[in-house]
Amino acid sequence: MTTRVALIGAGGHGLSHRRTLQRLLDAGRIEVAGLCDRQPVAAHPDAPLDGAPFFTDHTELLSVTRPDVVVICTPPHTHLALALDVFAAGADLLLEKPPVMSLAEHEKLASSCGGRILQIGFQALGSVALAELCAAEPSGEIGVTGAWWRPDTYYQRAPWAGKRLVDGRPVLDGALVNPFAHALMQALVVADAAGPEFRPVTLELERYRTRAIETDDTTFLRLTGADGRRITAAVTLASPVFIAGEIRVGEAVLEYPTDRLRLPGEPDFRHVPGRAGLLENLLDHRRDRTVPLLAPLSRTAGFTAVAEAIVASPAPEEIGPEWLTPHPDGGGSVIAGIDSLVREVADTGRLPSETGVPWARPGHRVALGALPAH
Ligand SMILES: NC(=O)c1ccc[n+]([C@@H]2O[C@H](COP(=O)([O-])OP(=O)(O)OC[C@H]3O[C@@H](n4cnc5c(N)ncnc54)[C@H](O)[C@@H]3O)[C@@H](O)[C@H]2O)c1
């Protein structure tokens, strides 16, 4: 019998899931049980999903259509409650990243699966380039960079964008926990592969903003593991110069958004094609449990611990207008020289306040608790 798949949260990023559903429907791999969104969602020519019933209430979708598999693509602070309803309805689940808001929610989710399959939407974990980097067991300090530009409109795209609270409830946004979340997740996976399991024990953080938002658009993080190994991440959404993003481990470098890899001794980057789809992988695992899940919840505990500590830390510091220049296209300002700075921080492991960057402020330090056992 064909697997019946439903989608909760069909607007916004849900369009990418509608495209996947259309592709798998056309290939005869699934039936689309139904779509759900609180808002009306316009059909898209790439993914018309003709005839799929539409619901505004997920409980009605679940009780009427009885799907085998559900994809949840709603804002992070809504994930846990929706996921519990999906498990109560007996369906397997692909839950968008970040899965949950805290380690307490992680444990609640883990203990509520009741034997159902749970995959988390960190699609970069399906990267063949990442697998090749991990298999090479690179050694050395880990540095993560990324320098992008996001105009003011980016922070108007969703009610929770750029916010710390919505309706009095915490939400999860900020450069490293949202747009660069895949970089952080991949760096934690690489650290696990590069030695004994990486257990972050200390987090040192500098968060900055260039505009009137509640969260950060420029983030520097140093994570120290129980064995002394470190991951230093430096990312910004306020750069005039684009750096796609790199994870550097000693002499190995993965340009993670493009799957370009350079292993020690190799002169140049080479493209390593291949990304396994997370829904396809979940369907394969459903059919044959010897096929491993690429992004099970257990793999994301370190990410959740770090994300929880970041959003619970003091509000980001504003970088004053004297350090900013308007972006040539309008829509906000950029930090002059930030592209060089993110590289320097990731390469040296020293945060901006430790190297005399004039707009930098002393960082925030947190001791992280134990992660749940895998
Ligand atoms: N994997 C990725 O690369 C990637 C990229 C972008 C976003 N995301 C994740 O996807 C999720 C959604 O992000 P977004 O930017 O589309 O958010 P969004 O705020 O635009 O929400 C998506 C949709 O969910 C709907 N929605 C909200 N609550 C609902 C509910 N209770 N029932 C049904 N529908 C509901 C909204 O109406 C909206 O259409 C987030 O977890 C985000 O982090 C992942």
The ligand as an SDF file (V2000), in Angstrom:
LIG
                    3D

 44 48  0  0  0  0  0  0  0  0999 V2000
   15.4650   23.0700    6.8070 N   0  0  0  0  0  0  0  0  0  0  0  0
   15.6400   24.3150    6.3850 C   0  0  0  0  0  0  0  0  0  0  0  0
   16.5930   24.6440    5.6760 O   0  0  0  0  0  0  0  0  0  0  0  0
   14.6580   25.3610    6.7870 C   0  0  0  0  0  0  0  0  0  0  0  0
   14.5690   26.5660    6.0790 C   0  0  0  0  0  0  0  0  0  0  0  0
   13.6130   27.5050    6.4840 C   0  0  0  0  0  0  0  0  0  0  0  0
   12.7870   27.2280    7.5640 C   0  0  0  0  0  0  0  0  0  0  0  0
   12.9360   26.0580    8.2350 N   0  0  0  0  0  0  0  0  0  0  0  0
   12.0890   25.7350    9.3780 C   0  0  0  0  0  0  0  0  0  0  0  0
   10.7700   25.5240    8.9100 O   0  0  0  0  0  0  0  0  0  0  0  0
    9.8480   25.8900    9.9300 C   0  0  0  0  0  0  0  0  0  0  0  0
    8.8680   26.8930    9.3930 C   0  0  0  0  0  0  0  0  0  0  0  0
    9.5590   28.0730    9.0590 O   0  0  0  0  0  0  0  0  0  0  0  0
    8.8510   29.2420    8.2110 P   0  0  0  0  0  0  0  0  0  0  0  0
    9.8850   30.2730    8.0020 O   0  0  0  0  0  0  0  0  0  0  0  0
    8.1440   28.6470    7.0600 O   0  0  0  0  0  0  0  0  0  0  0  0
    7.8090   29.7740    9.3190 O   0  0  0  0  0  0  0  0  0  0  0  0
    6.4250   30.5260    9.1370 P   0  0  0  0  0  0  0  0  0  0  0  0
    6.2140   31.3540   10.3580 O   0  0  0  0  0  0  0  0  0  0  0  0
    6.3690   31.1800    7.8000 O   0  0  0  0  0  0  0  0  0  0  0  0
    5.3770   29.3260    9.2650 O   0  0  0  0  0  0  0  0  0  0  0  0
    5.1310   28.3710    8.2490 C   0  0  0  0  0  0  0  0  0  0  0  0
    3.6570   28.1150    8.1530 C   0  0  0  0  0  0  0  0  0  0  0  0
    3.1700   27.4430    9.3210 O   0  0  0  0  0  0  0  0  0  0  0  0
    1.8350   27.8960    9.5340 C   0  0  0  0  0  0  0  0  0  0  0  0
    1.4440   27.5730   10.9110 N   0  0  0  0  0  0  0  0  0  0  0  0
    1.8830   28.1310   12.0560 C   0  0  0  0  0  0  0  0  0  0  0  0
    1.3290   27.5050   13.1140 N   0  0  0  0  0  0  0  0  0  0  0  0
    0.5320   26.5300   12.6310 C   0  0  0  0  0  0  0  0  0  0  0  0
   -0.3090   25.5370   13.2230 C   0  0  0  0  0  0  0  0  0  0  0  0
   -0.4180   25.4010   14.5270 N   0  0  0  0  0  0  0  0  0  0  0  0
   -0.9810   24.7060   12.3940 N   0  0  0  0  0  0  0  0  0  0  0  0
   -0.8660   24.7890   11.0500 C   0  0  0  0  0  0  0  0  0  0  0  0
   -0.0930   25.7260   10.4280 N   0  0  0  0  0  0  0  0  0  0  0  0
    0.6000   26.5670   11.2120 C   0  0  0  0  0  0  0  0  0  0  0  0
    1.9030   29.3910    9.2240 C   0  0  0  0  0  0  0  0  0  0  0  0
    0.5970   29.9050    8.9240 O   0  0  0  0  0  0  0  0  0  0  0  0
    2.8200   29.4140    8.0050 C   0  0  0  0  0  0  0  0  0  0  0  0
    2.1200   29.3460    6.7740 O   0  0  0  0  0  0  0  0  0  0  0  0
   10.7030   26.4040   11.1000 C   0  0  0  0  0  0  0  0  0  0  0  0
   10.9490   25.3650   12.0080 O   0  0  0  0  0  0  0  0  0  0  0  0
   11.9810   26.8260   10.4120 C   0  0  0  0  0  0  0  0  0  0  0  0
   13.0990   26.8400   11.2850 O   0  0  0  0  0  0  0  0  0  0  0  0
   13.8340   25.1180    7.8490 C   0  0  0  0  0  0  0  0  0  0  0  0
  1  2  1  0
  2  3  2  0
  2  4  1  0
  4  5  1  0
  4 44  2  0
  5  6  2  0
  6  7  1  0
  7  8  2  0
  8  9  1  0
  8 44  1  0
  9 10  1  0
  9 42  1  0
 10 11  1  0
 11 12  1  0
 11 40  1  0
 12 13  1  0
 13 14  1  0
 14 15  2  0
 14 16  1  0
 14 17  1  0
 17 18  1  0
 18 19  2  0
 18 20  1  0
 18 21  1  0
 21 22  1  0
 22 23  1  0
 23 24  1  0
 23 38  1  0
 24 25  1  0
 25 26  1  0
 25 36  1  0
 26 27  1  0
 26 35  1  0
 27 28  2  0
 28 29  1  0
 29 30  1  0
 29 35  2  0
 30 31  1  0
 30 32  2  0
 32 33  1  0
 33 34  2  0
 34 35  1  0
 36 37  1  0
 36 38  1  0
 38 39  1  0
 40 41  1  0
 40 42  1  0
 42 43  1  0
M  CHG  2   8   1  16  -1
M  END
$$$$
